[in-house]
Amino acid sequence: MRINHFASDAPSAADFPVDESLLTQDFYEAVNGKWAAQATIPGDHASTGGFMDLADNIEHTLMHDFSDLLAGKLTPANPEMAEFKKLYGMTSDFAQREQAGTAPLKPWLAKIEALKDLDDLSDHLADWHRLGLPVPVGVGVEPDMKDTSRYALYVDAPDLFLPDKTYYSKDNPAAKQLMPIFTQTATKLLEMLGYDSDKAATIVEQAKAFDAQIAPHVKSSEEAADYVKIYNPRKLADVDAKVSALDLTGAITDLLHDTPETVILPQPKFFDAVDEIITPANFEAIKSWMLVNTAFDATGLLTEEYRQVGGTYSRALSGKKEARSQEKAAYYLAMGTFSQVVGDYYGHKYFGETAKKDVHDMVVKMANVYQNRLKTNDWLSQSTREKAVVKLQKLTIKVGYPDKIDPIYSKFHVDPNQSLFDNLQGFSEIVLADHFGHWGKPVDRDKWEMSANTVNAYYSPTNNEIVFPAAILQKPFYSLEQSSSANYGGIGAVIAHEISHAFDNNGAQFDEFGNLNNWWTDADLAHFQDLAKAMVNEFDGIPFAGQKVNGKLTVSENIADAGGLSCALEAAKSEDDVDLRAFFINWGNVWRMKATKEYMQLLLSIDVHAPAKLRANVQLKNLADFYSTFNVQPEDAMYLAPADRVKIW
């Protein structure tokens, strides 16, 4: 099994001794404290440790391989890889990019500048969507949450300049620091694109004014984390009547070659207010908003100076000290465009079919453990328990990498006579045409949302599937060199975490086919909601990085962590070589993370996951085996009274 890549220069947490004196006081610190004391965050990172270390190793591996590819030492395995090679050569041709300058973007700015009024924007709305240019009303084709075998059209609000709606409140200190940096960055970009300083400043102020009008009417991250409330079907005619300044029906019909009777509004409050936002009086502000978004969208696609300046705001958000090197940026730009092609290469070379089968068997084993736990669950009724088991049995498992490369990549052909920007714009238009072309066709459940070289895993409630890309299947999550208990504390808990998402506060509302459909008895659902509230309360308000954890924002991930850890623990205990100390220590290892304060504060505001340290520590307090393994007593900081321990799955 080829799961070990170029070794990182930084020692891992496993290379540092555990501080035995802290195991009962601060488990995370006991396991990771000595590592954290010497760990340094690279200048172009917001964090280091755990997931990021694996991503860095993969970056190093693939950049080495693709350097050989460009040099002709490595032959492309398929036509898609040959096109990736061409694009990587183009993203790495810094001299040519400097020579092209910012000129490739200017025709797109001219399109916006040429708009005369809202009628003009409305007449070309379908074209703007096909081109992927910023517009104040978004549309997308996604599976219908009530019938995931077919597609529905979702009509949505635009994104905000600041990370979350909560940043716009008058008492939010982060906004006072960030908005001036946003303003400076946007103004400088416009000046680099040829606007004089006064004109650039005016455009940015108008764009900010329009953005501020949107903010009160969109969801916060906490509100958006409630999947069910995304599903708000409305008659298209009624929505079109709300958006009186734009011919939404005409644009949608043009895009889909069909007129849906019903659309889905993830953010209905925005559309209740849209006629106060998209108005003739706001037209110049809307144009300015489009210009600013277009300028930012081109950040990595033009010159080096433009990339450095354009990234200033995002670096301020995350606390990164510097931009990526040109070489890394070129790699990520090409890789991001051909992500599934690169994933296919990585999966076959560094994972392989044997490992794919081995890990698939491991997932099946974890699912069987989970099924036994459901069958012996003491608070579900027989009816709900049986339906939960059916949902688990219908769960689709995807491991490693897809069986075939997505056919859309066969349409990507690099034109050496065009600029990098124009090639990438062409690819974007191909992707968007494919996206809108889904309309009227059955949903393709074979697609992967992540490439094989992504250090992550996910559960899709609308597909009822769990997906484990090859990249996460490495040490400390999984290694043949680790004991079975250590592996269960790593990848075992990750696998069971993703299974648990099928039964978290969001996933539990979808049936075995991925449809939004209540399969619970009223009494069981009420009891589950009470347990979910207990999980909210366990995390809510915990001080961290100068802020507090939002228990509602993080509840689905916390339920999945709890279910994943307890299920993996049961699996570990079934093995002959069980070693619960190794199980818990590796659980602590996988959450090691050192991050900038800015990044931690950003995550607290927008991330559905609790901080890594709390994921490690708080869940352990709910498990009786943790207390017996480390002799945790009532006077210890890691102790939680039995009545306060939360157990759901």
Summary of the structure (lengths in Angstrom):
residues: 649
radius of gyration: 25.4
end to end distance: 32.4
largest distance: 74.8
contacts: 2185
relative contact order: 0.13
helix: 59%
strand: 7%
